[in-house]
Amino acid sequence: MKQRYYYDFETQGLPEADLLRVIPEFEAPGNIKDPTKIAAAIAEKKADWIDKAALKAISGKIVATTAAWDDEEPIMQTGEEKDLIVAMLASLKDCISLGVPAYGWNSSGFDLPFLCQRAAVHGIPAFKHLMVNVRGRFYWHESLVDAKLIWSNYSPDHTGTSLKTVSAALGTGIKDGSGKDFAELLLTDRAKAESYAKNDVALLREAVKRMGI
């Protein structure tokens, strides 16, 4: 019987036409009066927002999911975002129904909200399947374990809690590359992109084992 599930997502910013529908109105700091400097400050904020578009569900989308059961080889899946969401939701719902843990790293802060928000964009009501209602407040189901929160003892200080840093401290492997570059890498070198994604899940799994959770 399968006992543990490990997963991770990779995202990218939406096409420019879609970004223009949701981009906020930026303002320059109040102490800037020169029109040229005002325009430059606004342009800088806009560029920074676009650069980080992949980090929010209103401006980004899922381009790959990678997961593994127990000690099996991680499997990366790509394709239409809706199909990726449906498949991942099915796996997480299986974990919940079986009562087995599904581990992510910063999953409560990123992966799960992103998944459910993008699911809503596609008309899929995911929140109700992955959360429980406790006196009017919704919480992630207990089977959905965020290993990063446990590592940091739920501290609001996230310094030194990235998977890259923790894996280096544990001596369990090296995180090579950045998720920010994944989408482009997927287009130019799929094998390298797949290696990066699988390594992330392997690092997650080793961290969970070392933590004994």
Protein Blocks (a to p, Z undefined) as FASTA:
>chain_A
ZZbdcdddddddddfklmmmmoccddddfkbmbfklmmmmmmmmmmmmmmmmmmpfklgc
cfbdcddehjbccdddedjfklmmmmmmmmmmmmmmnopacddehklmmmmmmmmmmmmm
nopafklmmpcceehiacddfklccfklmmnoopablghiafklmmmmnonaccedjfkl
mmmmmmmommlmmmmmmmmmmmmmmmmmmnoZZ
